[in-house]
């Protein structure tokens, strides 16, 4: 069955090296999927760098992915 996957990584995470692997994971993932590079954030720092946008994106993704068709 499909697995929802949302790849979130910081623009400056791991010295900026998170972009390439996350884009690869995203490319290989099935649907539904989303990806977001959090501007100005470090590794796992998206929630603190942009809390309102983080909440909106995560809740929106899972609402769509998990509630679709109900």
C-alpha positions as CSV (number, residue, x, y, z in Angstrom):
1,X,0.0,0.0,0.0
2,X,1.2,3.6,-0.4
3,X,3.3,5.2,2.3
4,X,3.1,9.0,2.8
5,X,6.6,10.5,2.9
6,X,7.5,14.1,3.7
7,X,11.2,14.9,3.5
8,X,12.1,18.1,5.4
9,X,15.6,19.3,5.7
10,X,17.4,22.5,6.6
11,X,19.1,24.7,4.1
12,X,22.2,24.7,6.2
13,X,21.8,21.2,7.8
14,X,25.0,19.1,8.0
15,X,26.9,22.0,6.3
16,X,24.5,22.1,3.4
17,X,25.0,18.5,2.5
18,X,21.4,17.4,3.1
19,X,20.0,18.6,-0.2
20,X,21.4,15.9,-2.5
21,X,20.4,12.9,-0.5
22,X,16.9,14.2,0.3
23,X,16.3,14.9,-3.3
24,X,17.3,11.4,-4.1
25,X,15.0,10.0,-1.4
26,X,12.2,12.1,-2.7
27,X,12.8,10.9,-6.3
28,X,12.6,7.3,-5.3
29,X,9.6,7.6,-3.0
30,X,6.1,6.6,-4.1
31,X,3.1,8.8,-3.8
32,X,1.9,10.7,-1.8
33,X,5.1,12.6,-1.2
34,X,6.5,16.1,-0.6
35,X,9.8,17.8,0.0
36,X,10.7,21.0,1.7
37,X,14.1,22.7,2.2
38,X,13.6,25.0,5.2
39,X,15.3,28.3,4.4
40,X,17.8,29.4,7.0
41,X,17.5,26.2,9.1
42,X,20.1,23.8,10.3
43,X,19.8,20.0,10.8
44,X,16.4,19.3,12.4
45,X,15.9,23.0,12.9
46,X,12.9,23.6,10.6
47,X,10.4,23.7,13.5
48,X,12.3,26.4,15.3
49,X,13.4,28.4,12.2
50,X,9.9,28.6,10.8
51,X,7.4,27.3,13.3
52,X,4.2,28.6,11.7
53,X,5.1,27.4,8.2
54,X,6.4,24.1,9.6
55,X,3.1,23.5,11.3
56,X,1.1,24.5,8.2
57,X,3.1,22.3,5.8
58,X,3.2,19.2,8.1
59,X,-0.5,19.3,9.1
60,X,-1.5,20.1,5.5
61,X,0.5,17.2,4.1
62,X,-0.8,14.6,6.5
63,X,-4.4,15.9,6.2
64,X,-4.2,15.4,2.5
65,X,-2.2,12.1,2.6
66,X,-4.1,10.4,5.4
67,X,-7.6,11.8,5.0
68,X,-7.8,11.7,1.2
69,X,-10.8,9.7,0.0
70,X,-12.6,9.7,3.4
